[in-house]
Amino acid sequence: MSALKPWIRILRCPSSSYETVWQRSFTTTARRAAEHVRIVEVGPRDGLQNERSTVPLEVKLEFIRRLSNTGVRDIEAGAFVSSKWVPQMANSSQILEHLLSQPQPTTDPIAYSFLIPNLKGFEKFLSIAQAPQPSEEMEKGPIISPENPNEPPATPTTPPPEEEPASNTSTQDPNEMPSSTSGVDQTSASSSSYPYQSTEISIFAAATESFSKANINCTIAESIERFRPIMSLAKERNIRIRAYISVVLGCPYEGPNVSPAKVAELSRTLLEMGADEISLGDTTGTGTAPRTQELLKTMYSSGIANKDLAVHFHDTYGQALVNSVVALEHGIRVFDSSVGGLGGCPYSKGATGNVATEDLVYCLHSLGLQTGVNIESVAKIGGWISEKLGRETDSRAGKAILANLQ
């Protein structure tokens, strides 16, 4: 871990924040040689939603099944949005039914999340989640979030051989440190029963009025009121809620200078309403290191805890990994990514996909950090799904790994 300092000392935090990061986050001890970073794999939803050609249901299910055996413990599986506007997500109900009735054969607990745009979408989600399931191993009713669904495993796993083809803080800490000091490539004995699998929901707001109206056809204030009954019902059912905020580092309609204070204010509001985690999205991929630093400094000074934040970088201008390292230095430990760099934004001309999971994991591991993710497995999946979509993977690390495996 001592080798980490020269690589991530790119930008400085305020002195108090800097001391906290280095004393708490990068202390090397005999029992803890690496720090855990949680990866949220968004490929099955955010990665596929803009694909022009329909991706068959069986491909999506196989995609999720393969991802479930890579060590990734958070997978965005679908969205209960209008099939008229997002036809690629039309079979999300079937995906949820499949996950409920046929638990994925994994060795780690996994949370599967679904994007919810409005109360109608949430009611549809609940109608499926609360329906009795045919599997005797599953309890009736919704699969709800445990107290800490994302606690890192004691020993990171590799997939089985056959799987190749402040007042503003939440009450949960999904980034609790693992007890193991091991790396990613150790195996653990498989269990005859599958670990706990939960379903969660995600809501999405925007940092600018123009993008909010273009994306969800309402103002920011109206979107907040739209989410209140959803969040209230979810909390009653102990369902974990993730809140996305789009265009935090640049808007295709209002330009690159999005107000960090406005992002912080919106984040506080969502946390106070019951969100368990805020994912800050550079939807256009125009974010830079200085603006990422400014945003995270503003979040910190606004009293928002790092443990309540995730970052979601697109790689339009090749800055996603740079911005990720800046976020690391500021104490962020949850990162969204997509295998093969899948994704894009229909409301941002030229915007490319999310930061590739393979590239992000390679970067994190090179800094001595621990993800629990098997990079060879995600590289193979990135190549597989890209082939299904009729193109090569956009992950540079993925291409190199696949070449070396041949």
Disulfide bonds with the S-S distance in Angstrom:
none
